[in-house]
């Protein structure tokens, strides 16, 4: 069943007459389109892709299985969407309430006189969480490229090299392979490694620094997300203690993952293990998130999560400990849920590396 058929089944299950798909991530999942403006009108029998004159050639290359309609200035985009709804004979159509502002709805409703435009709760989240074989293969390729990038950049880890130098070299390597950076990379060292989402700076690496690298590649629209922490020079006993605790929590969390397990239970286990080492107070974020067309895709592995693991979902698993004045450790892998267990898609070594 392709993505359009899966959406139609979800529409039927939710008793929705049809839907105007507008969020770029959902449009991309449904059609493969990567431009900045796209809409898809979907009903049980019809589907129409809409874009503007900037993307006519791109849409012809990327979108298949439905007619493509486009407009140019001075045509109003909402008026054109309303015309396409009328052209397929729909008198009622839903919109993505989770991703549409009141002002956007108001503008569309004004142009769609005679058509009932009503809000529809998120249907895409559960659909996008479960990947098809093609999506899994793209994530797998993105993970392999991230692993290669990690091996490539290790040669730069030595005193005197700046965080920014490492960030730029890593991103350049990934782009040279024909991919994109999945997100702005996190490269932080020394006391700065206690910043979970710190940005690379001009700080030079120094002996005794933790160095945390959080990065990923985007291959054909799908992402990887990996984190590794190393030590510059010789590790101290405290370095080893903190790193070993985070690694223990990460490995145990992955071992606990299988279909039917609640995401919040996996998150809780990681915290209990860190508490055993008196480190849980330094772990403030969720254990992981869904991964796919978006880096932080649908699905959360946290104390408040309602998600349940199921086959063909891809999750990040990334416990971290961040101690002000000392530094931080995060270890992150991308994990595919299988019928009988899991497959770790990121293969970079996890033993504590002392570099160079």
N, C-alpha and C positions, 0 to 999 in steps of 0.2 A: 504494500500500500504506500503510495507516494505521499508527500507532505500535503498536497491539496486534498487528497482523499481523506487523510487523517483529520484535517481541519473540518471537512464537511461532516464527518462522523461526529466530531465534537459539537458542531453546530446543531446537529439533529438531537444529540443527547441533552443539550441545554435548551432545546426548543427555541432556537434562534432562527429567524427567517433568512437572514443573510448578514454579512459583515463588511464594513469598510475597514480594511487593514491599513494602518498608517504608520505604525512605529517602524523605523528603519530595520531594527533587528528582526522583527516579525516578517516584514516584507522580504528581507534577505533570506530568511529560513524558508519561506514559502516559494520563492521564485529564483533565488540566486543573485538577484539584482544588488549591486553595491553602490549605486548612485545615491545622492543626498535627497532626491525627491522621487518618491514612488508611492502609489496607492494600488491596492488590489480590492476589487469588489467581488465577493464570493457569495453565491447562493447555492442551493442544492443542485441546480442545473447549469448555472453560468459562472464564469470567472473572467474578469477583464483586468488587465494591467494598465495603469495610467501613469504617465510621466510627462515632463515638459520637453521643449525642443532641444535642451542641452544634452539630453540622454537618448535621443532616438536611435542612434547607431549602437550605443552600449546596450540598450534594452533588447535590440534585435539579436545581439550576441549572447546575452545572458538569460533572457526569459523565453521559455517555451511552454507549450501546452495551453496557451490562452491567447486571445487577440490582444494586441498592444494599441492603445489609444494615446495620442499625445496632443498637446496644445502649445501655442506660442503666445507671447505678449502681443496685444493687451488683454487676451482672454483671462478671466479670473479663474484661479485653480479650483475654488469651491464650486463655482458655477459649472465648470467642466465636469467635476465629479458628480454633481447632481444630475447633469444631463446624461451621464453614463448610467446612473442608477435608473433613470426614467427609461432609457433605451432598452434595458433588459426587463422592463415591466414590473419593477419592484415598487410597491407602495409603502413598505416598511423595511427599514434597514438598520442594523446596529452599528455602533462605533465602539472603539476600544476605550472604555471609560478610564482604565488605569493609566493611559498614555495620552489622553486628550484633555487639554485645558478647557475651562468654561468658555473662554474667548474663542477658541478654535471651534468648539461645538456651535457657538452662537453664530459665527460667520457662515458655517456650513448650513445650519438650519435656515438662515435667512435666504440662502440661494436655493434651498430645496423645498420651496413652498409646495404643499400638497403631498409631501413624503414624510412619513413619521420616522424621525431619527431618534433612536433610543439607546441607552447605555447597555453595554455588555461587559460583564466581569471577565477577567483574564482567562482566556482559553489556551493561550500559547505556552504558558509556563509548564504544565504537565506534558504537553506534546514535545517541547524542545528538550525536556530533561532526558527523554528516552531517545537515544541516537540510533540511526540506521547504519548498516555496514559502511556506506560511503562516508558518512560523517565520522565514524570511528576511525576509518583509515586516514582521514585528513588530520584528525587530532593526533593519531599515532605518528604521522610524518612531522607534525609540528613539535612533538615531544622529542623525536630523534634529532631534529635540528637544534633544539635547546640543549640537548646533551652534548652535541658536537660543539656548540658555542661555549659551553662550560670548559670542555677540554682545551679549546683554543685559547681561552683567556687566562688559564692558570699560569702561563708563562710570564704574565705581567705582574703577578702577585709578588711584590718584593718591596722593601723599604724605599721610600722616595717617590714611588708612583702614586699619582693622585686618584681619588675616587672617580673623578670626571674622566680621566684617561681610560680607566677600565670600562666605564659605562660606554664611552664612545667607541672603543675598540670592539666591545661585545655587540653593540647595535650594528656597527659597520659590517662585522662578520655575518650577521644574520641577513642583512640586506644584500650582501654580496652573493648569498646563496639564492637570491630571487624571492625571499620572503619579506615580511614586515615585522617590526617590533610589535608585540602583542599589546604593550602598554608602556608608559614611561618607566624605565628600569629603576630599581632601588639598589644603590651601591653605597653602603655605609660602613664605617670602620671605627675601631676604638670605642670611645664612649658614645659616639654617634650611632653605633650599631644597636643601641637601646631604643632607637626610633623605628618602630615597625614600618612606617611608610616614609622614611626619610629620603630626601633627594641627594644625589651625588653632589659633592662639593669639591673645592680645590684642596681639601685636606690631603696631605701626603700620608701614605701608609707608614706605620712605625712598628718596630719589633714589639710583640706582645699585644697587638691589636686583634680582636675579632674582626673579620670582614664578612659581611652578609651580602650576597648577590641574589636578588629576586628579579627574574626576567622571564621572557617567553617569546615564542615566535608565532606569527600568524601565517598559515599556509592555506591558500585557497579559501580564505574566509573563516578558518577554524584555528583555535588557539591552544598553546601550551602555557604552563605557568609553573615554574620550578624555583625553589630557593635552596641554596647551599651556603653554609657558614664555614669558613676556614680560619686558621690562625696564621698571622704573619710572624714568622720566626718560631720560637720555641713556646709551646703551650705550658701554662702553669697548671698546678693541681686544680685550682679553681676553674680554669678553662675546661679541663677534662671533666670535672664533676657536673658542671652546668650542661655541657654538650652531651654527656652520656645520659643525663636525665631527659633532655628533649628527644634524643634519639630513641630512648626506651619508650617514651610516650607515643612517638610517631609510629614506630614499628608495631606496638601493641594495638594502636588504633586501626592500622591497616589490617592486621590479623583479625580484628573484630568485625570487619565489614563483610557483609554477605546479603543476599536478597532477604527482605523481610525485617531487617534490623532498622530500628528507629535512628535517624541521624543524631538526635539529641543524646541517645545512649552512647554512641561512639564518642561524642564530644565529652560527655561526663567521664568516661573512662580515662581520657587523656588528662583531665584535670585531677582525677584521683591519683594517678601515677605521679604527676608533678607535685601534688601535695605531699606525697610520701617523702619527697626530697626537699620539702619546705620551699617550693618554688611556684606553687599555683598562684600566689598573689601577684606574680609578675607576668601572668598569661591573661591578657585582657580581651582578646578578640576571639571570634569563633574558630573552630578547628578547621573548617574548610567551606567550600562552595562548589556549586555546579560549574562545569566548564564546557564550552562549545563555541558557538559563533560569537559569544561574548565571554570575556575573561571571567567576570563575576556573573555567570549565567544563573538561570533559575535553579533554586535549591540552596539551602543553607544548612550547614552542619554546626549547630549552636545549641545552647541550652533551651532556647525557646522554639526551636524548629519543629514543625509538624511533618516534615518530610520523612519518607520511608525509603530505604534503598531498594532498588529494583534492577534487574538485568538491563545492560546497555546504557546505564547512566555513567557519566564520568564526573568524578569528584576530585578536588584538591584536598590533601591532608597536610596541614601545616601548623603544628603546635609551635609556640615560640615562648621564650623567656627573655624579658627585657629589664635589666637591672640598672637603674640610673647610677651614673658615675662609674660603672664597670663595663657594660656592653650587653649585647644581646645575641641570642642564637635562634634561628628559625630553620627548620628542615621541612621542605615541601616536595611532595610528589603528586603526580596525576594518576588517578586510579580508576580503572574500568571495572564496573560490577559485572560479573559473569553469573551464569545460572548456578554454578557450584562454588563460587568464591570471588576472587578478584584477580586482575592483572595490573601490575604496576607498569605504567607506560613510560615513565621517566627512569632511566637506567644509571644516571650518574652516581659515582660512589658516595657512600654516606659515612664512612669512617672519618674521624677527625683528621684533616689534612693540615700539616705544618709546612708552610711555604715561605721562601722557595726551598 
